[in-house]
Amino acid sequence: MLILFDHGTPRSIARWLYGHTVVEAIARGRDRLANGALLRAAEEAGFDLLLSTDKNIQHQQNLKGRRIAIIILGNSQRPAVHRYIDRVVAAVNAATRGSFAEVEIPYE
């Protein structure tokens, strides 16, 4: 699966996403795009999944009919994400075209 990490996604979690190709939005010059433009650009570039920390994306964008899967991390703090990495990996592996999921990661 080709995965795009939005600018708030801790890049260190890529090492747990075995069998997937991870690209950071900043590497493609897409870190400054608003969510709608980012989703369009990601779909046009052939990304299968957007991994983001923007909890408002589902309320700000019409996700119906999207080809890209979207996973939202409930917390962007690297140590917390690492403690719950099994949840992130499971969500990524379960993602299907056009799906949406939020991975709950408590603030501790």
Backbone hydrogen bonds, N-H to C=O, Kabsch-Sander energy under -0.5 kcal/mol:
donor,donor_aa,acceptor,acceptor_aa,energy
3,I,1,M,-0.7
3,I,21,T,-3.5
4,L,49,L,-3.0
5,F,3,I,-0.6
5,F,23,V,-2.9
6,D,4,L,-0.6
6,D,51,L,-2.9
9,T,6,D,-1.8
13,I,10,P,-1.6
14,A,11,R,-1.6
15,R,12,S,-1.0
16,W,13,I,-1.7
17,L,14,A,-1.6
18,Y,16,W,-1.4
20,H,17,L,-1.7
21,T,1,M,-2.5
22,V,20,H,-0.5
23,V,3,I,-2.6
25,A,5,F,-2.8
27,A,24,E,-1.0
28,R,24,E,-0.8
28,R,25,A,-1.0
29,G,26,I,-1.1
30,R,25,A,-2.9
31,D,25,A,-0.5
33,L,30,R,-1.1
38,L,34,A,-2.9
39,L,35,N,-2.9
40,R,36,G,-2.1
41,A,37,A,-2.7
42,A,38,L,-2.6
43,E,39,L,-2.4
44,E,40,R,-2.6
45,A,41,A,-1.8
46,G,43,E,-1.3
47,F,42,A,-2.6
48,D,2,L,-2.5
49,L,2,L,-1.7
50,L,69,A,-2.6
51,L,4,L,-2.9
51,L,49,L,-0.5
52,S,50,L,-0.6
52,S,71,I,-2.6
55,K,53,T,-1.2
57,I,54,D,-1.4
59,H,56,N,-1.3
60,Q,56,N,-2.1
61,Q,57,I,-1.9
63,L,61,Q,-0.9
66,R,63,L,-1.8
69,A,48,D,-2.9
70,I,99,S,-2.7
71,I,50,L,-2.7
72,I,101,A,-2.7
73,L,52,S,-3.1
74,G,103,V,-2.6
78,R,76,S,-0.5
81,V,77,Q,-2.5
82,H,78,R,-2.7
83,R,79,P,-1.7
84,Y,80,A,-1.2
85,I,82,H,-1.3
87,R,84,Y,-1.1
88,V,84,Y,-1.3
89,V,85,I,-2.9
90,A,86,D,-2.1
91,A,87,R,-2.2
92,V,88,V,-2.5
93,N,89,V,-2.7
94,A,90,A,-1.6
95,A,91,A,-0.9
95,A,92,V,-0.8
98,G,67,R,-0.7
99,S,96,T,-2.7
101,A,70,I,-2.1
103,V,72,I,-3.2
104,E,102,E,-0.7
108,E,106,P,-0.5
